[in-house]
Amino acid sequence: MKLKHVFFAFIGLMLLTAGNAFAGSTITGKIGFEGTAPEPEKIMMTADPYCAGHHKDGAVSQSVIVNSNNTLKNVFVYVKDGLGNQVFTAPKEPVVFDQNTCMYNPHIFGVQVGQPIEVLNSDTTLHNVHAMGEKNKGFNLGMPIKGMKLKKTFSEPEVMVKIKCDVHPWMSAYVGVLSHPFYAVSGDDGTFKIENLPAGTYTIETWHEKYGTQTQQVTVADGESKEANFSYKAA
């Protein structure tokens, strides 16, 4: 019995040591915006009274959103290079992609190859989800019923896949499909955070649907946190 206890204690110590052997690194940053912010592009929803009724004060496009602190929202930030042949298992938990008040939510998001996307219609009007990938097989899903849910996956890395609604042409979104979980989207303060990275040297790329891409090279040691700031200029 004593030998058995010693054996399991040794195994437990080995597992604990292995679990602590990797301390994930972090890359944080901010997406700045220089110049005069463009006027928000107004959306006309009069063709569908249901949609117009949910935006009585008017709706604007999500393609360019400059935050109050002169930063840019909805910028996709990801590790473009540096992970080598490492393999990362896709989460089983789905990413929820909603159609709510005749807008896609989220407008910009990421997903791993093979990770399910739960497509939801929260509106009592007809929508469709038309994904147009170049590397991934496209799909076009009609969703006429409130509460309707469908699940889809992508099979190849691709930055980015455009999604549109053929019924409501102002509805659009983009999804970054990656083989790993190291991505983020800038929020209401323009910041982003990529966590749990292995130590290494990485090419970090930002993608914005109007202003394009930028890259930086960042090296992080085990458990280290580094900052990588980007800045876009008004067109």
Biotite code that builds the C-alpha atoms (Angstrom):
import biotite.structure as struc

atoms = struc.array([
    struc.Atom([0.000, 0.000, 0.000], chain_id="A", res_id=1, res_name="MET", atom_name="CA", element="C"),
    struc.Atom([2.823, 2.386, 0.856], chain_id="A", res_id=2, res_name="LYS", atom_name="CA", element="C"),
    struc.Atom([4.504, 1.786, -2.480], chain_id="A", res_id=3, res_name="LEU", atom_name="CA", element="C"),
    struc.Atom([1.193, 2.392, -4.219], chain_id="A", res_id=4, res_name="LYS", atom_name="CA", element="C"),
    struc.Atom([0.750, 5.700, -2.412], chain_id="A", res_id=5, res_name="HIS", atom_name="CA", element="C"),
    struc.Atom([4.291, 6.753, -3.259], chain_id="A", res_id=6, res_name="VAL", atom_name="CA", element="C"),
    struc.Atom([3.676, 5.887, -6.922], chain_id="A", res_id=7, res_name="PHE", atom_name="CA", element="C"),
    struc.Atom([0.505, 7.990, -7.164], chain_id="A", res_id=8, res_name="PHE", atom_name="CA", element="C"),
    struc.Atom([2.141, 10.859, -5.309], chain_id="A", res_id=9, res_name="ALA", atom_name="CA", element="C"),
    struc.Atom([4.995, 10.758, -7.840], chain_id="A", res_id=10, res_name="PHE", atom_name="CA", element="C"),
    struc.Atom([2.531, 10.744, -10.747], chain_id="A", res_id=11, res_name="ILE", atom_name="CA", element="C"),
    struc.Atom([0.656, 13.676, -9.221], chain_id="A", res_id=12, res_name="GLY", atom_name="CA", element="C"),
    struc.Atom([3.886, 15.628, -8.827], chain_id="A", res_id=13, res_name="LEU", atom_name="CA", element="C"),
    struc.Atom([4.833, 14.939, -12.432], chain_id="A", res_id=14, res_name="MET", atom_name="CA", element="C"),
    struc.Atom([1.428, 16.159, -13.654], chain_id="A", res_id=15, res_name="LEU", atom_name="CA", element="C"),
    struc.Atom([1.638, 19.262, -11.494], chain_id="A", res_id=16, res_name="LEU", atom_name="CA", element="C"),
    struc.Atom([5.123, 20.011, -12.809], chain_id="A", res_id=17, res_name="THR", atom_name="CA", element="C"),
    struc.Atom([3.983, 19.487, -16.401], chain_id="A", res_id=18, res_name="ALA", atom_name="CA", element="C"),
    struc.Atom([0.985, 21.750, -15.824], chain_id="A", res_id=19, res_name="GLY", atom_name="CA", element="C"),
    struc.Atom([3.211, 24.533, -14.524], chain_id="A", res_id=20, res_name="ASN", atom_name="CA", element="C"),
    struc.Atom([5.900, 24.107, -17.160], chain_id="A", res_id=21, res_name="ALA", atom_name="CA", element="C"),
    struc.Atom([4.096, 26.413, -19.601], chain_id="A", res_id=22, res_name="PHE", atom_name="CA", element="C"),
    struc.Atom([3.168, 29.913, -18.524], chain_id="A", res_id=23, res_name="ALA", atom_name="CA", element="C"),
    struc.Atom([1.269, 31.544, -21.361], chain_id="A", res_id=24, res_name="GLY", atom_name="CA", element="C"),
    struc.Atom([2.445, 34.851, -22.793], chain_id="A", res_id=25, res_name="SER", atom_name="CA", element="C"),
    struc.Atom([0.240, 37.824, -23.667], chain_id="A", res_id=26, res_name="THR", atom_name="CA", element="C"),
    struc.Atom([0.230, 40.436, -26.425], chain_id="A", res_id=27, res_name="ILE", atom_name="CA", element="C"),
    struc.Atom([-1.905, 43.513, -25.826], chain_id="A", res_id=28, res_name="THR", atom_name="CA", element="C"),
    struc.Atom([-2.327, 46.681, -27.817], chain_id="A", res_id=29, res_name="GLY", atom_name="CA", element="C"),
    struc.Atom([-4.476, 49.487, -29.118], chain_id="A", res_id=30, res_name="LYS", atom_name="CA", element="C"),
    struc.Atom([-5.659, 50.344, -32.634], chain_id="A", res_id=31, res_name="ILE", atom_name="CA", element="C"),
    struc.Atom([-5.271, 54.097, -33.001], chain_id="A", res_id=32, res_name="GLY", atom_name="CA", element="C"),
    struc.Atom([-6.956, 56.291, -35.585], chain_id="A", res_id=33, res_name="PHE", atom_name="CA", element="C"),
    struc.Atom([-5.341, 59.430, -37.029], chain_id="A", res_id=34, res_name="GLU", atom_name="CA", element="C"),
    struc.Atom([-7.227, 62.204, -38.767], chain_id="A", res_id=35, res_name="GLY", atom_name="CA", element="C"),
    struc.Atom([-10.868, 63.175, -38.982], chain_id="A", res_id=36, res_name="THR", atom_name="CA", element="C"),
    struc.Atom([-13.327, 60.365, -38.420], chain_id="A", res_id=37, res_name="ALA", atom_name="CA", element="C"),
    struc.Atom([-15.665, 59.878, -41.383], chain_id="A", res_id=38, res_name="PRO", atom_name="CA", element="C"),
    struc.Atom([-19.337, 60.645, -40.950], chain_id="A", res_id=39, res_name="GLU", atom_name="CA", element="C"),
    struc.Atom([-21.255, 57.457, -40.075], chain_id="A", res_id=40, res_name="PRO", atom_name="CA", element="C"),
    struc.Atom([-22.864, 55.988, -43.168], chain_id="A", res_id=41, res_name="GLU", atom_name="CA", element="C"),
    struc.Atom([-26.643, 56.035, -42.758], chain_id="A", res_id=42, res_name="LYS", atom_name="CA", element="C"),
    struc.Atom([-28.655, 52.917, -43.542], chain_id="A", res_id=43, res_name="ILE", atom_name="CA", element="C"),
    struc.Atom([-32.096, 53.074, -45.172], chain_id="A", res_id=44, res_name="MET", atom_name="CA", element="C"),
    struc.Atom([-34.355, 50.315, -43.825], chain_id="A", res_id=45, res_name="MET", atom_name="CA", element="C"),
    struc.Atom([-37.692, 51.534, -45.181], chain_id="A", res_id=46, res_name="THR", atom_name="CA", element="C"),
    struc.Atom([-37.985, 48.470, -47.439], chain_id="A", res_id=47, res_name="ALA", atom_name="CA", element="C"),
    struc.Atom([-38.714, 46.360, -44.357], chain_id="A", res_id=48, res_name="ASP", atom_name="CA", element="C"),
    struc.Atom([-41.050, 48.028, -41.815], chain_id="A", res_id=49, res_name="PRO", atom_name="CA", element="C"),
    struc.Atom([-39.986, 45.523, -39.141], chain_id="A", res_id=50, res_name="TYR", atom_name="CA", element="C"),
    struc.Atom([-36.360, 46.625, -39.434], chain_id="A", res_id=51, res_name="CYS", atom_name="CA", element="C"),
    struc.Atom([-37.195, 50.318, -39.644], chain_id="A", res_id=52, res_name="ALA", atom_name="CA", element="C"),
    struc.Atom([-39.357, 50.011, -36.539], chain_id="A", res_id=53, res_name="GLY", atom_name="CA", element="C"),
    struc.Atom([-36.354, 48.882, -34.509], chain_id="A", res_id=54, res_name="HIS", atom_name="CA", element="C"),
    struc.Atom([-34.230, 51.843, -35.644], chain_id="A", res_id=55, res_name="HIS", atom_name="CA", element="C"),
    struc.Atom([-36.578, 54.826, -35.404], chain_id="A", res_id=56, res_name="LYS", atom_name="CA", element="C"),
    struc.Atom([-33.661, 57.174, -34.789], chain_id="A", res_id=57, res_name="ASP", atom_name="CA", element="C"),
    struc.Atom([-31.858, 55.763, -37.833], chain_id="A", res_id=58, res_name="GLY", atom_name="CA", element="C"),
    struc.Atom([-29.174, 53.144, -38.213], chain_id="A", res_id=59, res_name="ALA", atom_name="CA", element="C"),
    struc.Atom([-25.581, 53.469, -39.369], chain_id="A", res_id=60, res_name="VAL", atom_name="CA", element="C"),
    struc.Atom([-23.104, 51.108, -40.973], chain_id="A", res_id=61, res_name="SER", atom_name="CA", element="C"),
    struc.Atom([-20.633, 49.239, -38.756], chain_id="A", res_id=62, res_name="GLN", atom_name="CA", element="C"),
    struc.Atom([-17.895, 49.287, -41.395], chain_id="A", res_id=63, res_name="SER", atom_name="CA", element="C"),
    struc.Atom([-16.023, 52.213, -39.797], chain_id="A", res_id=64, res_name="VAL", atom_name="CA", element="C"),
    struc.Atom([-16.503, 52.947, -36.098], chain_id="A", res_id=65, res_name="ILE", atom_name="CA", element="C"),
    struc.Atom([-14.077, 55.452, -34.568], chain_id="A", res_id=66, res_name="VAL", atom_name="CA", element="C"),
    struc.Atom([-14.263, 55.425, -30.773], chain_id="A", res_id=67, res_name="ASN", atom_name="CA", element="C"),
    struc.Atom([-14.358, 58.564, -28.630], chain_id="A", res_id=68, res_name="SER", atom_name="CA", element="C"),
    struc.Atom([-10.687, 58.067, -27.688], chain_id="A", res_id=69, res_name="ASN", atom_name="CA", element="C"),
    struc.Atom([-9.547, 58.149, -31.354], chain_id="A", res_id=70, res_name="ASN", atom_name="CA", element="C"),
    struc.Atom([-9.257, 54.408, -31.705], chain_id="A", res_id=71, res_name="THR", atom_name="CA", element="C"),
    struc.Atom([-10.776, 52.027, -34.224], chain_id="A", res_id=72, res_name="LEU", atom_name="CA", element="C"),
    struc.Atom([-13.343, 49.386, -33.354], chain_id="A", res_id=73, res_name="LYS", atom_name="CA", element="C"),
    struc.Atom([-13.904, 46.081, -35.180], chain_id="A", res_id=74, res_name="ASN", atom_name="CA", element="C"),
    struc.Atom([-10.300, 45.432, -36.173], chain_id="A", res_id=75, res_name="VAL", atom_name="CA", element="C"),
    struc.Atom([-9.430, 41.732, -36.355], chain_id="A", res_id=76, res_name="PHE", atom_name="CA", element="C"),
    struc.Atom([-6.006, 41.047, -34.792], chain_id="A", res_id=77, res_name="VAL", atom_name="CA", element="C"),
    struc.Atom([-4.342, 37.647, -35.049], chain_id="A", res_id=78, res_name="TYR", atom_name="CA", element="C"),
    struc.Atom([-1.105, 35.680, -35.112], chain_id="A", res_id=79, res_name="VAL", atom_name="CA", element="C"),
    struc.Atom([-0.311, 35.362, -38.803], chain_id="A", res_id=80, res_name="LYS", atom_name="CA", element="C"),
    struc.Atom([2.998, 33.526, -38.482], chain_id="A", res_id=81, res_name="ASP", atom_name="CA", element="C"),
    struc.Atom([5.291, 32.024, -35.854], chain_id="A", res_id=82, res_name="GLY", atom_name="CA", element="C"),
    struc.Atom([3.427, 29.009, -34.513], chain_id="A", res_id=83, res_name="LEU", atom_name="CA", element="C"),
    struc.Atom([5.150, 26.554, -36.839], chain_id="A", res_id=84, res_name="GLY", atom_name="CA", element="C"),
    struc.Atom([3.582, 23.089, -36.933], chain_id="A", res_id=85, res_name="ASN", atom_name="CA", element="C"),
    struc.Atom([1.861, 23.329, -33.575], chain_id="A", res_id=86, res_name="GLN", atom_name="CA", element="C"),
    struc.Atom([-1.630, 21.867, -33.546], chain_id="A", res_id=87, res_name="VAL", atom_name="CA", element="C"),
    struc.Atom([-4.491, 23.372, -31.531], chain_id="A", res_id=88, res_name="PHE", atom_name="CA", element="C"),
    struc.Atom([-7.746, 21.521, -30.929], chain_id="A", res_id=89, res_name="THR", atom_name="CA", element="C"),
    struc.Atom([-10.837, 23.461, -31.936], chain_id="A", res_id=90, res_name="ALA", atom_name="CA", element="C"),
    struc.Atom([-13.263, 24.271, -29.117], chain_id="A", res_id=91, res_name="PRO", atom_name="CA", element="C"),
    struc.Atom([-16.531, 22.343, -29.093], chain_id="A", res_id=92, res_name="LYS", atom_name="CA", element="C"),
    struc.Atom([-18.373, 25.375, -27.724], chain_id="A", res_id=93, res_name="GLU", atom_name="CA", element="C"),
    struc.Atom([-19.970, 27.278, -30.613], chain_id="A", res_id=94, res_name="PRO", atom_name="CA", element="C"),
    struc.Atom([-19.533, 30.925, -31.486], chain_id="A", res_id=95, res_name="VAL", atom_name="CA", element="C"),
    struc.Atom([-22.983, 32.548, -31.569], chain_id="A", res_id=96, res_name="VAL", atom_name="CA", element="C"),
    struc.Atom([-23.685, 34.659, -34.656], chain_id="A", res_id=97, res_name="PHE", atom_name="CA", element="C"),
    struc.Atom([-27.004, 36.456, -34.273], chain_id="A", res_id=98, res_name="ASP", atom_name="CA", element="C"),
    struc.Atom([-29.385, 38.355, -36.542], chain_id="A", res_id=99, res_name="GLN", atom_name="CA", element="C"),
    struc.Atom([-30.912, 40.904, -34.198], chain_id="A", res_id=100, res_name="ASN", atom_name="CA", element="C"),
    struc.Atom([-32.895, 44.063, -35.122], chain_id="A", res_id=101, res_name="THR", atom_name="CA", element="C"),
    struc.Atom([-31.833, 43.460, -38.730], chain_id="A", res_id=102, res_name="CYS", atom_name="CA", element="C"),
    struc.Atom([-28.113, 43.696, -37.966], chain_id="A", res_id=103, res_name="MET", atom_name="CA", element="C"),
    struc.Atom([-25.491, 40.963, -37.689], chain_id="A", res_id=104, res_name="TYR", atom_name="CA", element="C"),
    struc.Atom([-23.972, 40.556, -34.249], chain_id="A", res_id=105, res_name="ASN", atom_name="CA", element="C"),
    struc.Atom([-21.030, 40.400, -34.002], chain_id="A", res_id=106, res_name="PRO", atom_name="CA", element="C"),
    struc.Atom([-19.956, 42.335, -37.051], chain_id="A", res_id=107, res_name="HIS", atom_name="CA", element="C"),
    struc.Atom([-16.373, 41.037, -36.881], chain_id="A", res_id=108, res_name="ILE", atom_name="CA", element="C"),
    struc.Atom([-15.437, 37.789, -35.160], chain_id="A", res_id=109, res_name="PHE", atom_name="CA", element="C"),
    struc.Atom([-13.072, 34.832, -35.223], chain_id="A", res_id=110, res_name="GLY", atom_name="CA", element="C"),
    struc.Atom([-13.443, 31.085, -35.132], chain_id="A", res_id=111, res_name="VAL", atom_name="CA", element="C"),
    struc.Atom([-11.142, 28.072, -35.321], chain_id="A", res_id=112, res_name="GLN", atom_name="CA", element="C"),
    struc.Atom([-11.244, 25.574, -38.144], chain_id="A", res_id=113, res_name="VAL", atom_name="CA", element="C"),
    struc.Atom([-13.836, 22.969, -37.206], chain_id="A", res_id=114, res_name="GLY", atom_name="CA", element="C"),
    struc.Atom([-15.359, 25.030, -34.398], chain_id="A", res_id=115, res_name="GLN", atom_name="CA", element="C"),
    struc.Atom([-19.157, 25.267, -34.735], chain_id="A", res_id=116, res_name="PRO", atom_name="CA", element="C"),
    struc.Atom([-20.857, 28.573, -35.465], chain_id="A", res_id=117, res_name="ILE", atom_name="CA", element="C"),
    struc.Atom([-24.398, 28.741, -34.117], chain_id="A", res_id=118, res_name="GLU", atom_name="CA", element="C"),
    struc.Atom([-26.371, 30.979, -36.456], chain_id="A", res_id=119, res_name="VAL", atom_name="CA", element="C"),
    struc.Atom([-29.413, 32.470, -34.720], chain_id="A", res_id=120, res_name="LEU", atom_name="CA", element="C"),
    struc.Atom([-32.342, 34.541, -35.950], chain_id="A", res_id=121, res_name="ASN", atom_name="CA", element="C"),
    struc.Atom([-33.696, 36.729, -33.139], chain_id="A", res_id=122, res_name="SER", atom_name="CA", element="C"),
    struc.Atom([-36.029, 38.657, -35.475], chain_id="A", res_id=123, res_name="ASP", atom_name="CA", element="C"),
    struc.Atom([-39.566, 38.001, -36.647], chain_id="A", res_id=124, res_name="THR", atom_name="CA", element="C"),
    struc.Atom([-38.616, 38.683, -40.248], chain_id="A", res_id=125, res_name="THR", atom_name="CA", element="C"),
    struc.Atom([-36.879, 36.699, -42.970], chain_id="A", res_id=126, res_name="LEU", atom_name="CA", element="C"),
    struc.Atom([-33.083, 36.768, -43.004], chain_id="A", res_id=127, res_name="HIS", atom_name="CA", element="C"),
    struc.Atom([-30.464, 34.734, -44.768], chain_id="A", res_id=128, res_name="ASN", atom_name="CA", element="C"),
    struc.Atom([-26.811, 34.104, -44.045], chain_id="A", res_id=129, res_name="VAL", atom_name="CA", element="C"),
    struc.Atom([-24.745, 34.010, -47.225], chain_id="A", res_id=130, res_name="HIS", atom_name="CA", element="C"),
    struc.Atom([-21.093, 33.147, -46.534], chain_id="A", res_id=131, res_name="ALA", atom_name="CA", element="C"),
    struc.Atom([-18.722, 33.740, -49.443], chain_id="A", res_id=132, res_name="MET", atom_name="CA", element="C"),
    struc.Atom([-15.350, 32.139, -48.816], chain_id="A", res_id=133, res_name="GLY", atom_name="CA", element="C"),
    struc.Atom([-12.505, 31.768, -51.282], chain_id="A", res_id=134, res_name="GLU", atom_name="CA", element="C"),
    struc.Atom([-10.831, 28.827, -49.537], chain_id="A", res_id=135, res_name="LYS", atom_name="CA", element="C"),
    struc.Atom([-13.931, 27.590, -47.741], chain_id="A", res_id=136, res_name="ASN", atom_name="CA", element="C"),
    struc.Atom([-17.097, 26.267, -49.304], chain_id="A", res_id=137, res_name="LYS", atom_name="CA", element="C"),
    struc.Atom([-19.783, 28.927, -49.177], chain_id="A", res_id=138, res_name="GLY", atom_name="CA", element="C"),
    struc.Atom([-23.285, 28.487, -47.857], chain_id="A", res_id=139, res_name="PHE", atom_name="CA", element="C"),
    struc.Atom([-26.573, 30.357, -48.083], chain_id="A", res_id=140, res_name="ASN", atom_name="CA", element="C"),
    struc.Atom([-29.060, 29.738, -45.285], chain_id="A", res_id=141, res_name="LEU", atom_name="CA", element="C"),
    struc.Atom([-32.605, 31.099, -45.310], chain_id="A", res_id=142, res_name="GLY", atom_name="CA", element="C"),
    struc.Atom([-33.914, 31.765, -41.777], chain_id="A", res_id=143, res_name="MET", atom_name="CA", element="C"),
    struc.Atom([-37.556, 32.904, -41.744], chain_id="A", res_id=144, res_name="PRO", atom_name="CA", element="C"),
    struc.Atom([-38.520, 32.037, -38.141], chain_id="A", res_id=145, res_name="ILE", atom_name="CA", element="C"),
    struc.Atom([-37.644, 33.812, -34.896], chain_id="A", res_id=146, res_name="LYS", atom_name="CA", element="C"),
    struc.Atom([-35.553, 31.593, -32.661], chain_id="A", res_id=147, res_name="GLY", atom_name="CA", element="C"),
    struc.Atom([-34.356, 29.437, -35.560], chain_id="A", res_id=148, res_name="MET", atom_name="CA", element="C"),
    struc.Atom([-30.840, 28.046, -35.089], chain_id="A", res_id=149, res_name="LYS", atom_name="CA", element="C"),
    struc.Atom([-28.429, 26.430, -37.518], chain_id="A", res_id=150, res_name="LEU", atom_name="CA", element="C"),
    struc.Atom([-24.838, 25.244, -37.096], chain_id="A", res_id=151, res_name="LYS", atom_name="CA", element="C"),
    struc.Atom([-22.019, 25.537, -39.626], chain_id="A", res_id=152, res_name="LYS", atom_name="CA", element="C"),
    struc.Atom([-18.244, 25.042, -39.616], chain_id="A", res_id=153, res_name="THR", atom_name="CA", element="C"),
    struc.Atom([-15.338, 26.097, -41.821], chain_id="A", res_id=154, res_name="PHE", atom_name="CA", element="C"),
    struc.Atom([-12.678, 23.622, -42.910], chain_id="A", res_id=155, res_name="SER", atom_name="CA", element="C"),
    struc.Atom([-9.764, 25.875, -43.966], chain_id="A", res_id=156, res_name="GLU", atom_name="CA", element="C"),
    struc.Atom([-7.969, 28.881, -42.482], chain_id="A", res_id=157, res_name="PRO", atom_name="CA", element="C"),
    struc.Atom([-9.079, 32.080, -44.221], chain_id="A", res_id=158, res_name="GLU", atom_name="CA", element="C"),
    struc.Atom([-8.849, 35.771, -43.303], chain_id="A", res_id=159, res_name="VAL", atom_name="CA", element="C"),
    struc.Atom([-11.529, 36.933, -43.929], chain_id="A", res_id=160, res_name="MET", atom_name="CA", element="C"),
    struc.Atom([-14.806, 35.258, -44.997], chain_id="A", res_id=161, res_name="VAL", atom_name="CA", element="C"),
    struc.Atom([-17.542, 37.756, -45.880], chain_id="A", res_id=162, res_name="LYS", atom_name="CA", element="C"),
    struc.Atom([-21.116, 37.122, -44.779], chain_id="A", res_id=163, res_name="ILE", atom_name="CA", element="C"),
    struc.Atom([-24.062, 39.044, -46.179], chain_id="A", res_id=164, res_name="LYS", atom_name="CA", element="C"),
    struc.Atom([-27.855, 39.009, -46.165], chain_id="A", res_id=165, res_name="CYS", atom_name="CA", element="C"),
    struc.Atom([-29.434, 38.963, -49.621], chain_id="A", res_id=166, res_name="ASP", atom_name="CA", element="C"),
    struc.Atom([-32.760, 40.099, -48.164], chain_id="A", res_id=167, res_name="VAL", atom_name="CA", element="C"),
    struc.Atom([-31.341, 43.151, -46.350], chain_id="A", res_id=168, res_name="HIS", atom_name="CA", element="C"),
    struc.Atom([-28.299, 44.392, -48.305], chain_id="A", res_id=169, res_name="PRO", atom_name="CA", element="C"),
    struc.Atom([-26.991, 46.578, -45.464], chain_id="A", res_id=170, res_name="TRP", atom_name="CA", element="C"),
    struc.Atom([-26.360, 43.499, -43.305], chain_id="A", res_id=171, res_name="MET", atom_name="CA", element="C"),
    struc.Atom([-22.758, 42.306, -43.533], chain_id="A", res_id=172, res_name="SER", atom_name="CA", element="C"),
    struc.Atom([-20.144, 40.687, -41.325], chain_id="A", res_id=173, res_name="ALA", atom_name="CA", element="C"),
    struc.Atom([-16.680, 39.137, -41.581], chain_id="A", res_id=174, res_name="TYR", atom_name="CA", element="C"),
    struc.Atom([-15.228, 36.091, -39.844], chain_id="A", res_id=175, res_name="VAL", atom_name="CA", element="C"),
    struc.Atom([-11.560, 35.203, -39.510], chain_id="A", res_id=176, res_name="GLY", atom_name="CA", element="C"),
    struc.Atom([-11.041, 31.443, -39.704], chain_id="A", res_id=177, res_name="VAL", atom_name="CA", element="C"),
    struc.Atom([-7.816, 30.240, -38.072], chain_id="A", res_id=178, res_name="LEU", atom_name="CA", element="C"),
    struc.Atom([-6.088, 26.993, -37.168], chain_id="A", res_id=179, res_name="SER", atom_name="CA", element="C"),
    struc.Atom([-5.327, 28.348, -33.688], chain_id="A", res_id=180, res_name="HIS", atom_name="CA", element="C"),
    struc.Atom([-7.035, 30.377, -30.925], chain_id="A", res_id=181, res_name="PRO", atom_name="CA", element="C"),
    struc.Atom([-4.714, 33.408, -30.945], chain_id="A", res_id=182, res_name="PHE", atom_name="CA", element="C"),
    struc.Atom([-6.891, 36.243, -32.201], chain_id="A", res_id=183, res_name="TYR", atom_name="CA", element="C"),
    struc.Atom([-8.951, 39.155, -30.903], chain_id="A", res_id=184, res_name="ALA", atom_name="CA", element="C"),
    struc.Atom([-11.190, 41.997, -32.087], chain_id="A", res_id=185, res_name="VAL", atom_name="CA", element="C"),
    struc.Atom([-10.685, 45.602, -30.981], chain_id="A", res_id=186, res_name="SER", atom_name="CA", element="C"),
    struc.Atom([-13.551, 46.915, -28.885], chain_id="A", res_id=187, res_name="GLY", atom_name="CA", element="C"),
    struc.Atom([-15.135, 50.173, -27.744], chain_id="A", res_id=188, res_name="ASP", atom_name="CA", element="C"),
    struc.Atom([-11.796, 51.490, -26.451], chain_id="A", res_id=189, res_name="ASP", atom_name="CA", element="C"),
    struc.Atom([-9.749, 50.192, -29.393], chain_id="A", res_id=190, res_name="GLY", atom_name="CA", element="C"),
    struc.Atom([-7.813, 47.675, -27.315], chain_id="A", res_id=191, res_name="THR", atom_name="CA", element="C"),
    struc.Atom([-7.161, 43.992, -27.892], chain_id="A", res_id=192, res_name="PHE", atom_name="CA", element="C"),
    struc.Atom([-5.573, 41.122, -25.967], chain_id="A", res_id=193, res_name="LYS", atom_name="CA", element="C"),
    struc.Atom([-4.173, 37.817, -27.236], chain_id="A", res_id=194, res_name="ILE", atom_name="CA", element="C"),
    struc.Atom([-3.496, 35.446, -24.336], chain_id="A", res_id=195, res_name="GLU", atom_name="CA", element="C"),
    struc.Atom([-1.891, 32.073, -23.545], chain_id="A", res_id=196, res_name="ASN", atom_name="CA", element="C"),
    struc.Atom([0.685, 32.231, -26.337], chain_id="A", res_id=197, res_name="LEU", atom_name="CA", element="C"),
    struc.Atom([3.692, 29.920, -26.246], chain_id="A", res_id=198, res_name="PRO", atom_name="CA", element="C"),
    struc.Atom([7.009, 31.762, -26.066], chain_id="A", res_id=199, res_name="ALA", atom_name="CA", element="C"),
    struc.Atom([8.220, 32.765, -29.516], chain_id="A", res_id=200, res_name="GLY", atom_name="CA", element="C"),
    struc.Atom([8.519, 35.383, -32.231], chain_id="A", res_id=201, res_name="THR", atom_name="CA", element="C"),
    struc.Atom([5.293, 36.164, -34.025], chain_id="A", res_id=202, res_name="TYR", atom_name="CA", element="C"),
    struc.Atom([3.973, 38.201, -36.905], chain_id="A", res_id=203, res_name="THR", atom_name="CA", element="C"),
    struc.Atom([0.860, 39.969, -35.662], chain_id="A", res_id=204, res_name="ILE", atom_name="CA", element="C"),
    struc.Atom([-1.517, 41.201, -38.343], chain_id="A", res_id=205, res_name="GLU", atom_name="CA", element="C"),
    struc.Atom([-4.445, 43.581, -38.078], chain_id="A", res_id=206, res_name="THR", atom_name="CA", element="C"),
    struc.Atom([-7.286, 43.548, -40.603], chain_id="A", res_id=207, res_name="TRP", atom_name="CA", element="C"),
    struc.Atom([-9.921, 46.225, -41.154], chain_id="A", res_id=208, res_name="HIS", atom_name="CA", element="C"),
    struc.Atom([-12.560, 45.992, -43.847], chain_id="A", res_id=209, res_name="GLU", atom_name="CA", element="C"),
    struc.Atom([-11.926, 49.506, -45.178], chain_id="A", res_id=210, res_name="LYS", atom_name="CA", element="C"),
    struc.Atom([-8.386, 50.431, -44.108], chain_id="A", res_id=211, res_name="TYR", atom_name="CA", element="C"),
    struc.Atom([-6.659, 47.131, -44.853], chain_id="A", res_id=212, res_name="GLY", atom_name="CA", element="C"),
    struc.Atom([-3.891, 45.281, -43.018], chain_id="A", res_id=213, res_name="THR", atom_name="CA", element="C"),
    struc.Atom([-0.815, 46.085, -40.953], chain_id="A", res_id=214, res_name="GLN", atom_name="CA", element="C"),
    struc.Atom([1.825, 43.809, -39.415], chain_id="A", res_id=215, res_name="THR", atom_name="CA", element="C"),
    struc.Atom([4.334, 43.867, -36.579], chain_id="A", res_id=216, res_name="GLN", atom_name="CA", element="C"),
    struc.Atom([6.823, 41.324, -35.298], chain_id="A", res_id=217, res_name="GLN", atom_name="CA", element="C"),
    struc.Atom([6.656, 40.639, -31.568], chain_id="A", res_id=218, res_name="VAL", atom_name="CA", element="C"),
    struc.Atom([8.844, 38.360, -29.442], chain_id="A", res_id=219, res_name="THR", atom_name="CA", element="C"),
    struc.Atom([7.531, 37.113, -26.093], chain_id="A", res_id=220, res_name="VAL", atom_name="CA", element="C"),
    struc.Atom([9.258, 34.982, -23.484], chain_id="A", res_id=221, res_name="ALA", atom_name="CA", element="C"),
    struc.Atom([7.428, 32.391, -21.408], chain_id="A", res_id=222, res_name="ASP", atom_name="CA", element="C"),
    struc.Atom([4.916, 34.192, -19.201], chain_id="A", res_id=223, res_name="GLY", atom_name="CA", element="C"),
    struc.Atom([5.851, 37.620, -20.575], chain_id="A", res_id=224, res_name="GLU", atom_name="CA", element="C"),
    struc.Atom([3.454, 40.370, -21.635], chain_id="A", res_id=225, res_name="SER", atom_name="CA", element="C"),
    struc.Atom([4.298, 42.623, -24.591], chain_id="A", res_id=226, res_name="LYS", atom_name="CA", element="C"),
    struc.Atom([2.514, 45.586, -26.169], chain_id="A", res_id=227, res_name="GLU", atom_name="CA", element="C"),
    struc.Atom([1.956, 46.043, -29.892], chain_id="A", res_id=228, res_name="ALA", atom_name="CA", element="C"),
    struc.Atom([0.131, 49.205, -30.945], chain_id="A", res_id=229, res_name="ASN", atom_name="CA", element="C"),
    struc.Atom([-1.141, 49.953, -34.448], chain_id="A", res_id=230, res_name="PHE", atom_name="CA", element="C"),
    struc.Atom([-2.518, 53.084, -36.085], chain_id="A", res_id=231, res_name="SER", atom_name="CA", element="C"),
    struc.Atom([-4.700, 53.670, -39.128], chain_id="A", res_id=232, res_name="TYR", atom_name="CA", element="C"),
    struc.Atom([-5.130, 56.971, -40.944], chain_id="A", res_id=233, res_name="LYS", atom_name="CA", element="C"),
    struc.Atom([-8.295, 58.489, -42.315], chain_id="A", res_id=234, res_name="ALA", atom_name="CA", element="C"),
    struc.Atom([-8.679, 57.880, -46.041], chain_id="A", res_id=235, res_name="ALA", atom_name="CA", element="C"),
])
